[in-house]
Amino acid sequence: MKRKLLAIMMAVCVTASFAGGSATVFAAQEESTAKDEVIVTMPTTSEPESGFDPAYGWGAGEHVHEPLIQSTLTTTNTDLSIGMDLATDYSVSDDGLTWTVKIRDDVKFTDGEALTASDVAFTYNNCRDNSSVNDFSMLKEAVAVDDTTVEFHMNTPFAVWPYTMAIVGIVPEHAYDENYGQDPIGSGRYIMKQWDKGQQVIFEANPDYYGEAPKMKKVTVLFMEEDAALAAAQSGTVDVAHTAASYSDMTVDGYDLFSVQTVDNRGFNLPATAAEEIDGVTYGNDFTSDVEVRRAINIGIDREEMIQNVLNGYGTPAYSVCDKMPWYNEEAEVEYDLDKAKEILETAGWAEGDDGIREKDGVRAELTMLYPASDSVRQALAEDSKNQLAELGIEVTTEGVDWDTAYTRAESEPLVWGWGAHTPMELYNIYHTMSETGLAEYSPYANETVDKYMDEALKSSDLEASYDLWKKAQWDGESGITQEGDIPWIWLCNIDHLYFVKDGLKVADQKIHPHGHGWSIVNNVDQWSWE
């Protein structure tokens, strides 16, 4: 296996000049691929640092996906409704505090041991106690009632629990220890056969899988930066290569550009309270604390222009952290209207000065917009925002910073963020006052009505019925987080995930991808085929 990887790497000798943004391929050698194998590149950030262990991020967190080597209780369908994997049925008590899940009785781990409800309970209790990525504070205890029945006893009602069950891979209690993630045993569609850290991971189809046998018998994932992935495609040594909008106008012989819509959104926070210094840290912003300023900025941003100029057309406008999701409220959508935006500022008393920059009561219409220094797309979006807001009479200074600096300064200054997940909890985490993530502090934002709707949604005994409450949290006709409400965050665009796909490879239909350009593409790799 390592000889195969070496052949690929030798075939794609790349020197990257990061200052010039270029990559040169010195040699290329096309490698034939069997009709039941596929080689896929992913960003280096997609490699799980702590291994393939659900407790430490595999299948969860930023790159939310179905863990190929473990089974999950539920799945998300292409329309993001809930489907079944291990679970055959589930129900929730009227008070929302007990979930009862029935599971299949025909599933074995790859070491031959039967998967039972005890393994499910062990997995979730372990995640509750040790997860470094996902929040399991709502779970009191998971209990195996019998071999095929597990109960989840909750500390608080949590109606979106089926979405959590769709990403937590079940591990074997009998074969789990602190080294599990390095050589995992599962019951999923694939077996992890080899992991060369920093380079590749190889999966092979599980011959004893209880579901439909995978069409792709072998999946090799190479961890590469974008320029190296492009070179690998140009050399013909990979079948699917992740890429970015900056490369989208390139033609690669033998490949087509494949685009997947996402809820991988980019936007920035606008601190909604006046500036205040506490223990040496500034919270809030005197300029953006004016709600009319935030409303003017929201309609004064031409999102379509951003998509064309920054993303080469590969994106969709974003108005919410949950665009396209079943719980999305279309009332969040606005039309770009520069004249109306100027009128809002004028009416609010923000008069244009001799230098073209607005001012009110001694406060100048200026702000610093931060972006992660390592992210060229967020930098470009910040620069585009700067140029557009200048037309409103707002002076913007852009600055690239590291994440430690960003988290502190975002308490008082806008930062270009990336969000988007297959769960309404993304909305909760950003806007709810009591969110465990503390993200609402970056507004800082608090609205009792918004909190109330989300609390009621989580207490609902009917998941789909709760969607209406999530929508009302966004806007109920009088209060919310959209244009006529508090608008503490401005959403710009959802970034399409782009891939160069080799001719003859049929990639199965993709569901909307969440934030993170990584494992989502292979959620259904077992259904891919060569023509």
N, C-alpha and C positions, 0 to 999 in steps of 0.2 A: 504493500500500500504506500509506504513511504517513497519507494522508487517511482511510483506513479505521480505522486505530488512533486517530486524532484523534477520529473520530466516536464510537468506543466510549468514549474517555476523557471526551468532553464529555457523553455520555449518562449517565455515572456520575460525577457530581461528589460527592466524598466529603470530609467533614471528620471526622477521627478525634480523639476526646478520649481519649488513652491513659490518663489518670488515671482517667476514668470507664469506660473500656473500651467506649465507644459509637462508633457510626458513623452519620451521617445522610446519606441520599441526597436531594439537592436536586432532581434531575431524572432521569427515566428514559425511555429510548426503545428499544423492542424492535427488534433488528436481525435480519432473516430470515437464515437460514443455508441454503446450498445443500445438497442431499442427499448430496453427496460432500465436504463440508467440515465441520470441527469447530474450535471455539475452546475452549481449555483454560487454566485458570489454574494457576499453580504458585507456591510461596513464592519470595520474592526471593532466598533463599539457593540456589535451584536453578539460577540463572543461572551458567554456568561462567566464573569470573573470567578464566581463561587461554584462553578460547575452546574450540572444539569439536575439541580435539586429544587423542587417547587418552593421550599421554605425560604430559599435565598434568591428568588427572582426568576428562575427558569419558568417560562410560561406565564409570567405575571409582570407587574410593574410597568415600566415605560413601553416595553415591547410586548404588549398583551397579545398572546397567541395561544393556540392549542399545542400543548407539549407533545410532540410526535411520539416520544418514547414512553409516555405514561398515558393512561386513560383518564378521562375526566367524567364527572357525573352527568353533566349536561354539555351542550354545545350551543353556539349561536349560528343560526341559519343565515343565508345570504340577505334576508330582509331583517336580520338581527332579532328575530323572534327566537324563542328557546326551543332547542331540540334535545334529543336524548342520546347519551353515550352509554355509560354504565347504568344510569338510572332507567328504570322502566316506568316509574311513576313517582310523583312527589306531591306533597300537600303541606299546608301551613295552618296552624291553629288560629282560631278567631282572634286571639289576642296577639298574634304575630310572634309569639315567643318560642314556638316549637315547630321546626320543619321535620317532616318525616319523609325519608327517601327510601324507596324499594330499589334494589339493584339486581342485575343479572346474576344467575347462578352457574354460568358456563364460562367464566373468565379465569384464565391462569396467568400468573407471572411467567416471564421467560425462563425462570429456573424450575418451572413445573409445579410450583405451589399455587393453590387456589387463592383467588382474590376474594375476600369476604368483607363484610361490613366492619369487622375489626380493623382492617387495613385502612378503610375510609376514615373511621374515627381517629385512628392513630395519626393519619396524615394531617387532618384538620387541627387536632389538638397540638401537634408539633408546630404547625404554621402559627397557631395562636400564640404559642410560647416563644417562637424563635424567628418568625418572619422578619426579614430586614427590609422588605419592600412593601408588601401589602398590609393594610390595616385589618386586623382580625379582632379588634377590641369589642365588636358587637357579639362575638361568640363566647358564650359561657363554657359550654362543653359539648363535645360530640360523643355519643354513646351508641355502641352496637347493641341493638335489641336482640337480634339473632343474626344468623349468617348473611341474610339478605335484606336486613332492615337497619338503617342508621337514623338516629334522631339528633338534630342539632338544637340544643337549648341555647337560646339567645339572651344576652343581657338587656337588649333593647330590640324592638321590632326592626326588621331589615328587609323590606319588600323586594329589594333588588338582589337578594341572595342567589337566585338562579344564575345571575351573571357572574357572580363569584365562583359558583360551582362549575362554570364553563372553562375556567382557566387554571384550576388547581389540579395538578396531576397526582394520581394516587400512587403512593409508594408502599413497598412491602414492609410491614412491621418486623418480620423475622430477619430481614436482610438490610436493615437501615442502621447506619452509624454516621459518624462525622465525616467519613470519606465517601458517602453515598454518591455525591454529585460528580465524583471523578470516574466512577464506573457504575452507572445506574442500572438497576433492574426495574423493568416496567411491564406493562401489559398492552401497550399501545400498538400503533400500526408499524412502528419501526423499532429496531434494536440499535443502540449506539455501539458500533463495532470498533471505532478508533477515534481518538482525539489527540491530535498533535497541536498542543497549545500554541496560540499565536499564528497558526497556519490553517488548519482544516479540521473538520469533523466529518466522519463517514457514518451514514445510517444504512442499514439493510432491512428489508421487509421482514416482519415477524411472521414466520411460517405458521404459527399457532394463533394468529389474530382471530378474534371471534367475529369480526365484521367482514365486509367485502375485501377480498385480497387486494393489496395495493398493485396497481399496474406498474408503477416504478419500483423495481426491486432494490435499487441502490441509489442513494442520494448523497452526493458529496458537496459540502459547503466549504468554500474558501473564504477566509476573512481578508478583505482587501480594502485599501483606500480607493476612492472613485477613479483616480487616474490609472491605477494598476488594473482595476476591473475593466476599464475601457480598453487598455492594452491587451488584456486577456481575450476580450471579445474580438478585437482586431486580428489577433493571432489565431482565432478559431478554437481555442483550447477550453472554453467554457460554453455552456448552453444558455445560461441566463446570467446577465451581468447587471447589477444595480448601477444606476447612473443618476445624474442630476440635470436640472433644466439647462444649466450652462453648457452641457454636452448634447442637448436634444436636437440641435440642428445638424449634427454630424451624421453621415451615412457610413454604416459599417457593413461591408460586403457579407452577405449570407445571414444577415440579422434584420429583424424589424424592431421598431421602437414600440414597446408595450406600455400603456398608461393605465394606472389604476386610480380611481377616485378615492379620496380619503376624507377623514375627519381629523387629519393631521394639520391643525390650524396654527396660524401665527397671529399674534396680536400683542398689545401692550397695555399694561395697567396705567390708570390715571388716578393717583392718590386723591381721595374724595374728602379729606379733612384738611384744615389749615395746618401749616407747619408748626411743629412743637418738638423741642429737643428734650429727650429723656435719656439720662445716663450717657450723654455724649453722642447719641444717635438721633438723627432728625427723622421724624415721622410726619407724613402729610406734606402738602404743597399748597402755598397760598394762591397760585394761579389755577391749578387744576381742581382745587376744592370748590370752585364755582361750577355748579351743574350745567349752566348754560355754556360754559367753555367746553365741557365734555360732549355736550350735544352738538355743538358746532363742529368739533373735530370729527365726530362720528359721521356726519353727512358731508364734511368737507374733504374726506378722503376718497379719491377715485380708485376703487378697488380693481376695476377692470384694467385701468392703466398699469397698476402694479403687476397684475398677472401677465400682461403682455410684455412689459419692460424688464421685469425681474425674473419671471418664471417662463419666459418665451411662450406664453399661452397655456402652459400646463399647470392649471390650478382652477379653483372656483372661488367666488367671493365668500368670505366668512363674516357672519353677523353674530355668531354665538359660539360657545365652546362645544355645542352639540348639534351643529348643522347636519342635516340629512338623517339624524337619528329619529326613532319613533316618538321620542319625547320632545322633539324640537318644536318651538313655537315660531311660526312664520311671521309673527308680529315683530320679530327682531329685525326683519329686513328693512333696509332704507334705500332710498335713491340718492345718488350723488348729486348734490346741489350746492355749488360753491357760492352762488349769490345768496341763497337762504342761510348758509353758514355765516356769511359776513353779516347778514341782517341780525341774526341771533346775537352775535358779539356786539354789534352796535347798540341794539336794544338793551343789552345787559350792561352797557356803560363802558365797554372796552373800546375806547376811541383810538384811532390810528394817529401816531405821532409823526413828527417831521421826517423821521428815518424809516417810516413805513411800519414800525412795530407798535402794536397796540399797548395801551396802558390804562389802568383804572385804580384810582385812589392810591397812587404811588407804587402800585404793583405792576411790573413789566410782564408782558405776555411772552415769556421765554421759558424754556425748559431744556434739560439735558436728556437725551434719549440714549439709554444704554443698550448694548447688545453683547452676547458672548463673543470674545475676540476671535475664537476659533471657528466661527460659523459665518461663512461668506454670504449665505442667503439672508440671514437675519441682518447682517450689516447692510446689504443692498436694500432691504425693506426699510431699515432705519433711515438710510440716505434718501430713499424715495419719499418717505414720510416727511423728512426735513424739507425737501423741495416743495412738496404739496402744501405743507402748513405755512410756508413762507408766503404763499398766495393769500392766506387768511390774515397775514400780519402777525404771525407767531414765529419767533426766532427759536430755532432748534439747533442745539449742538449735539452731535453724535459722538459716542465714545465706546470703544471696545474694552471690556473688562473681563477678568476671570470670574468664575462663579462665586467664590467666597465674597469678593467685592460686590458682585451683582446683588446677592441676596440682601446685603446690608443696605446698599444704596437704593434698592427698589422700594424701600419703605417710604421714600420721599420723591423718587424720580421714576419716570416710565422706563420699563425694560421690555425688550422684545422677547416674548416667551413662545414656547411650543406646547400645545396641549392636544387632547383628543383621545377618547377611549370608548369602548363598547359598553358603557354603563352610565346611568344617570349620576353616579357618584362623582363624576368629573365636574358636573354642575355644582354639586354640594360642596366639594372640596375647595372650589374657588370662591363661592359666594356665601356659604353659610358661616355665621358668626362663630359657631362652636366647632368648626371643622377641625378634625385631628391634624390635618396637614398644616393648618395655620395660614393657608394661602390668602384668605380674606384680608389678612393684615396688610397685604401689599396694595390694597386700595387706599387706606384701610376701609373696610366696608361693613356696615351692619344695617339690616332692615328687618324688623320684626315680622312684617307680613311675608317677606320672602322666606325667612326662616320657618315660619309657620306652615307654609305650603309644602316645603321640603320635609319637614318633620311629619306632616300628615301623610305624605307620599310613602315615607319609609314605614309607617305604621299600617299601611293598607294591606289587606289580606289577598288582594288581587293585583298581580304585577301589572297587567295591561291597563287596568282601571287607574292605576297610579300615574300613568303617563300624563293624564289631564292635570294632575296636581303639579307635576314637574313643569308643565307648560305654563300654568298659572304663576309659578314662581318666577318665570321669565317676564310675564306681563298678564295681569288680570283685568286690564281695562282702566285701572287707576294707579296701580303700583307695580314695581318690578325693576328689572335690570336692563331694559331695552331703551330705545331712543327717548320715549316720553317719560321714562322712569329715571333711575339713578345713574345708569350707564358708567359704572366704574372701570370697565375694561372696553377697549376698542379692538375688534377682531378684523383682521385684514384679508386673509386668504387661506384656503386649504390647499396644501401643496400636493399635487399629483405625485404618486410614486412611479418612477420610470425605470424601465429595464430594457436592455437589448436582449431579444429572444431569438435564438437560432432558428433558421428556416426549418420547417418540418416538425417543430415541437409545438404541441397543442397544450397551452397552459389553461387549466380549468378555470371557469368563471370565478372571479374573486368577489368576496364581499368587501364593502367599504373598509379600507385599511385604517387602523388607529394611528396615533402618533408613534413614530419610530420606523425608519426605513430598513426593516430587517426581516424577522422570522415570519411576518404575516404573509409574505408571498408564498411560502411553502405550507400554509395551513392545510391545503388540499393537494399537496404534491402527489399523494397516492393515486389521484384521479388524472394526473397528466398523462399524455401519450405522445408517441412519435407517429407521424403520418407517413 
